[in-house]
Amino acid sequence: MRQLLQWCYGSLLSLAGTLLPVQHANAILTADCSASMSPSIINVSTAITPSNADSANINATLNYTCKNTDLLLSMKVSVCLSADGGDYNPSIISPRFLKNTLNNSRLAFNMTLPGDTVWGTASGSIYKSVVHTIAPKNSISVDVPIKISLIPNNDNKLATLGAYINNFNTSGTAITYADRLLPILSTPDCLTDVIKEKKPLLFTVQAKVVPSCVINATSDINLGSHSANQTNIVGSNNNAINTTCTNNTSYYIGLSPSNGNINGAGMMSGTGSNTDKVPYQLRSTAGSAGTIWGNTATSTTVGNGLASTGTGVAQSQTVYVTVPSADVTPDNYSDTVTIRVNY
């Protein structure tokens, strides 16, 4: 009986001795993991304007690979992929911001994972992969789609001209992984394990805001009804032209009557067989002696047009019309004016 107890005691000592190498193996990572973004420079758009400042988007692919370097044993590997706010501000994640390289203007954007989950860090919403089992001397490669989108309700339409950028090169943007040999014994966790490795994940998100103008709407100028002997008729419309131009973009509006007169002197025509014409003058200021509004403006000079500067939101322009005389055949007279916005 004494001999049997000694034999059992010796067996227990031997079993404890065989467990020590496994604990030691856990203290040394056998996996080798890395991650990269494709493309590494993610260009949301080279032509951001007020029209797409709240909606432009692009897809990228985050790839990570893990290799089991052990010659004999399979392993489990847990991978965490985190992204902070980048060098704009690491702590600001939802939304993130692209900064103008010349001033304080910025563009708000989101980086989302499949399912529209915001990609974040370990302190918030992090992407944690399923735990992978890797055979000896084998590896895995996994693609994770990432969507980068400019988002509304953050004054993106007010962004000024120039290049915008956010470099993700801070410690909060990384791949972290933990592993276990003999996976039957335990499951690794890249968030909570003491023994784990962290490697930087480097990429850049950028966009460019460019000059742009669009005519949103136009509205007719109605001069009303007048007797045949009336002179110096005036009219106007405060919302005749409605435009939206990129913030800080200089633009020049030219007006051209249907007769092509570059000085804004047009002729209104009657209906049917009526050949009478009613002369009129387009003006940018009020009164019979107001400033003539013609069509000599270019993208760099105002000429006899109207100069303005974009704000990123809709702007209305007033058009004035003067008619020297209405001594013509009673009828409805009209003309079509072409609007040209130069920027």
C-alpha positions in Angstrom: 0.0 0.0 0.0 2.8 2.3 0.8 4.4 1.5 -2.5 1.2 2.2 -4.4 0.9 5.7 -2.8 4.4 6.5 -3.7 3.7 5.5 -7.3 0.6 7.7 -7.5 2.5 10.6 -6.0 5.2 10.2 -8.6 2.6 10.1 -11.4 1.0 13.4 -10.2 4.4 15.0 -10.1 5.0 13.8 -13.7 1.6 15.1 -14.9 2.2 18.5 -13.4 5.5 18.6 -15.2 3.9 18.0 -18.6 1.5 21.0 -18.1 4.3 23.5 -17.6 5.4 23.6 -21.3 1.8 24.4 -22.4 1.7 27.4 -20.0 5.0 28.5 -21.3 3.8 28.2 -24.9 0.8 30.5 -24.1 3.2 33.2 -22.9 4.9 33.3 -26.4 2.6 34.0 -29.3 2.9 31.4 -32.0 0.6 33.2 -34.4 1.9 35.9 -36.7 -0.9 38.3 -37.8 -1.0 41.6 -39.8 -3.6 43.8 -41.4 -3.7 46.3 -44.3 -6.3 48.5 -46.0 -6.8 48.4 -49.7 -6.3 51.0 -51.0 -4.1 52.4 -48.4 -5.0 56.0 -49.5 -8.8 56.0 -49.6 -10.0 58.9 -51.8 -13.7 59.5 -51.1 -13.9 61.8 -54.1 -11.8 64.4 -56.0 -14.9 66.5 -56.7 -16.8 67.2 -53.5 -19.5 70.0 -54.0 -22.5 71.0 -52.0 -24.5 68.5 -54.1 -22.6 65.4 -52.8 -21.0 66.7 -49.6 -23.5 64.8 -47.5 -23.6 61.6 -49.5 -20.3 60.8 -51.3 -19.0 57.4 -50.4 -16.5 54.7 -51.4 -15.8 51.1 -50.4 -12.4 49.8 -49.2 -11.2 46.4 -48.1 -9.5 45.6 -44.8 -7.6 42.4 -45.1 -6.0 40.6 -42.2 -3.8 37.4 -42.3 -2.7 35.1 -39.5 -0.1 32.4 -39.8 0.4 29.5 -37.4 4.2 29.1 -37.1 4.1 26.0 -35.0 5.3 22.8 -36.7 3.1 20.3 -34.9 0.1 21.9 -33.2 -3.1 23.6 -34.4 -4.0 26.9 -32.7 -6.9 29.2 -32.1 -6.4 32.9 -32.9 -8.6 35.8 -31.8 -8.3 39.0 -33.9 -9.4 42.5 -33.0 -9.3 45.3 -35.6 -9.7 48.8 -34.1 -9.9 52.3 -35.6 -9.8 55.5 -33.6 -10.5 59.1 -34.8 -7.2 59.4 -36.7 -4.9 62.4 -36.4 -7.8 64.8 -36.6 -8.6 63.7 -33.0 -8.2 60.1 -31.9 -11.1 60.3 -29.4 -13.7 61.5 -31.9 -15.2 58.5 -33.7 -18.8 59.1 -34.5 -18.6 61.0 -36.7 -15.0 61.3 -37.7 -13.6 64.3 -39.6 -11.4 65.2 -42.6 -9.6 68.4 -42.0 -8.8 71.0 -44.6 -5.0 71.3 -45.0 -5.2 75.2 -45.2 -7.9 76.2 -42.7 -10.4 75.0 -40.0 -13.0 73.7 -42.5 -13.9 70.0 -42.1 -15.9 67.2 -43.6 -17.8 64.7 -41.4 -17.7 61.0 -42.3 -18.3 57.6 -41.0 -16.4 54.3 -41.4 -18.8 51.4 -41.1 -18.5 47.6 -41.0 -20.9 45.2 -42.6 -24.4 45.8 -41.1 -23.7 49.6 -40.9 -22.0 49.3 -37.6 -19.6 52.2 -36.9 -16.0 50.8 -36.8 -14.5 51.8 -33.5 -12.0 50.9 -30.7 -11.9 48.6 -27.8 -13.5 51.2 -25.6 -16.5 51.3 -27.8 -17.7 49.4 -30.9 -14.8 47.3 -32.1 -14.6 44.8 -34.9 -13.7 41.5 -33.4 -13.5 38.5 -35.7 -14.7 35.1 -35.0 -11.9 33.0 -33.4 -10.1 31.1 -36.1 -8.6 27.6 -35.8 -5.4 27.3 -37.9 -3.6 24.1 -38.7 0.2 23.8 -38.2 2.2 25.9 -40.7 -1.0 27.1 -42.3 -2.5 30.6 -42.5 -5.8 32.4 -43.0 -6.7 35.5 -45.0 -9.9 37.4 -44.3 -11.4 40.4 -46.1 -13.6 42.9 -44.2 -15.5 45.4 -46.3 -15.3 49.0 -45.0 -17.6 51.7 -46.2 -16.4 55.4 -45.9 -19.3 57.9 -46.3 -19.7 61.6 -46.0 -22.7 62.2 -43.8 -25.4 64.9 -43.4 -26.3 67.2 -40.5 -22.7 68.2 -39.9 -22.4 71.3 -42.2 -20.4 69.5 -44.9 -22.1 71.7 -47.5 -20.3 74.7 -45.9 -16.9 73.2 -46.6 -14.5 75.5 -48.4 -12.3 74.7 -51.3 -9.2 72.5 -50.9 -7.9 69.1 -49.9 -9.2 67.3 -46.8 -7.4 64.5 -45.1 -7.3 62.2 -42.0 -4.3 60.0 -41.4 -5.0 56.8 -39.4 -1.5 56.3 -37.9 -2.2 56.6 -34.2 -2.0 53.8 -31.6 -5.8 53.3 -31.5 -5.9 52.1 -35.1 -4.4 48.6 -35.0 -4.7 44.8 -35.2 -4.5 43.0 -31.9 -4.4 39.3 -31.6 -4.1 36.5 -29.1 -3.6 32.8 -29.6 -3.7 29.4 -27.9 -1.9 26.2 -28.8 -3.8 23.0 -28.0 -7.1 24.8 -28.7 -9.1 22.1 -26.8 -7.8 23.6 -23.5 -8.9 27.2 -23.9 -10.1 30.0 -26.2 -8.1 33.2 -26.7 -9.6 36.6 -26.5 -7.8 39.6 -28.1 -9.6 42.1 -25.9 -9.0 40.5 -22.5 -5.9 38.3 -22.8 -2.8 39.5 -21.0 -0.5 37.9 -23.6 -1.3 39.5 -27.0 0.3 41.5 -29.7 -0.7 44.8 -31.2 0.5 46.1 -34.6 -0.4 49.4 -36.2 -2.9 49.6 -39.1 -1.9 52.5 -41.3 -4.1 54.2 -43.9 -5.4 57.6 -45.0 -8.8 58.9 -45.9 -9.0 62.0 -48.1 -11.3 64.1 -50.3 -11.1 67.3 -52.3 -13.7 70.1 -52.4 -13.8 71.8 -55.7 -15.6 74.9 -57.2 -19.1 74.2 -58.3 -22.3 76.1 -59.0 -25.8 74.9 -59.9 -28.9 76.8 -60.8 -31.6 75.4 -58.5 -34.6 77.3 -59.9 -35.6 80.3 -61.9 -38.8 82.4 -61.7 -40.5 84.7 -64.2 -40.6 88.5 -64.0 -44.2 89.7 -64.5 -44.5 93.3 -65.5 -48.2 93.3 -65.2 -50.8 95.1 -67.4 -50.2 98.7 -68.6 -52.0 101.2 -70.8 -50.6 101.9 -74.2 -49.4 105.4 -73.3 -47.5 104.4 -70.2 -43.7 104.9 -70.1 -40.8 104.0 -67.8 -42.3 100.7 -66.7 -40.3 98.8 -64.0 -40.5 95.3 -62.6 -38.5 92.9 -60.6 -38.4 89.4 -59.0 -36.4 88.9 -55.8 -36.2 85.1 -56.5 -35.6 85.2 -60.3 -32.4 83.2 -60.0 -31.6 80.7 -57.2 -28.1 79.2 -57.2 -25.9 77.1 -54.9 -22.2 77.4 -55.1 -19.3 75.9 -53.1 -18.4 78.0 -50.1 -15.9 80.8 -50.9 -16.3 80.2 -54.7 -16.4 83.4 -56.7 -19.0 83.3 -59.5 -20.3 85.7 -62.1 -23.8 85.6 -63.6 -24.5 86.7 -67.1 -28.0 87.3 -68.6 -28.7 87.1 -72.3 -32.1 87.9 -74.0 -33.2 85.7 -76.9 -31.8 88.2 -79.4 -28.3 87.6 -78.0 -27.7 91.2 -77.0 -24.6 91.1 -74.7 -25.8 94.2 -72.9 -29.1 92.8 -71.7 -31.3 94.8 -74.1 -34.0 92.5 -75.3 -37.3 92.5 -77.2 -40.5 90.9 -76.0 -42.7 89.4 -78.7 -46.5 89.3 -78.9 -48.6 86.3 -79.9 -50.0 85.0 -83.1 -49.5 87.3 -86.1 -48.7 90.3 -84.0 -45.3 91.6 -85.1 -44.9 94.4 -82.6 -42.0 94.3 -80.2 -41.6 95.7 -76.6 -38.0 96.7 -75.9 -36.8 96.0 -72.3 -33.5 96.3 -70.4 -32.2 93.8 -67.8 -30.6 95.4 -64.7 -28.9 94.3 -61.5 -30.0 97.3 -59.5 -33.4 99.1 -59.2 -34.7 102.0 -61.2 -34.8 103.2 -64.7 -31.1 104.1 -64.4 -30.1 100.9 -62.6 -26.9 99.0 -63.5 -27.2 97.2 -66.9 -27.0 93.4 -66.6 -25.6 91.8 -69.6 -23.6 88.7 -70.7 -19.9 89.6 -70.8 -19.1 87.9 -67.5 -16.4 85.1 -67.6 -15.1 82.7 -65.0 -12.6 85.3 -63.9 -14.2 88.7 -64.5 -17.6 90.1 -63.8 -17.9 92.2 -67.0 -21.4 93.6 -67.1 -22.8 90.6 -65.1 -23.4 90.2 -61.4 -20.6 89.1 -59.0 -21.3 86.9 -56.0 -19.5 84.5 -53.6 -20.9 81.0 -52.8 -21.8 80.0 -49.3 -22.5 76.3 -49.8 -26.3 76.9 -49.5 -28.9 78.3 -51.8 -28.7 82.0 -52.7 -31.4 84.1 -54.5 -30.6 87.0 -56.9 -33.0 89.8 -57.8 -33.4 90.7 -61.5 -34.8 94.1 -62.4 -36.4 95.0 -65.8 -37.3 98.4 -67.3 -39.5 99.1 -70.3 -39.3 102.6 -71.8 -42.7 102.5 -73.4 -45.8 100.3 -73.9 -47.1 102.0 -77.1 -47.8 98.8 -79.0 -50.7 96.6 -80.0 -52.5 95.2 -76.9 -51.3 91.7 -76.4 -49.3 89.4 -74.1 -45.6 90.0 -74.6 -42.8 87.8 -73.4 -39.2 86.8 -74.0 -36.8 84.1 -72.7 -33.6 85.0 -71.0 -30.7 82.7 -70.8 -28.8 82.6 -67.5 -25.1 81.7 -67.4 -23.2 81.1 -64.2 -19.5 81.4 -64.6 -17.1 80.2 -61.9 
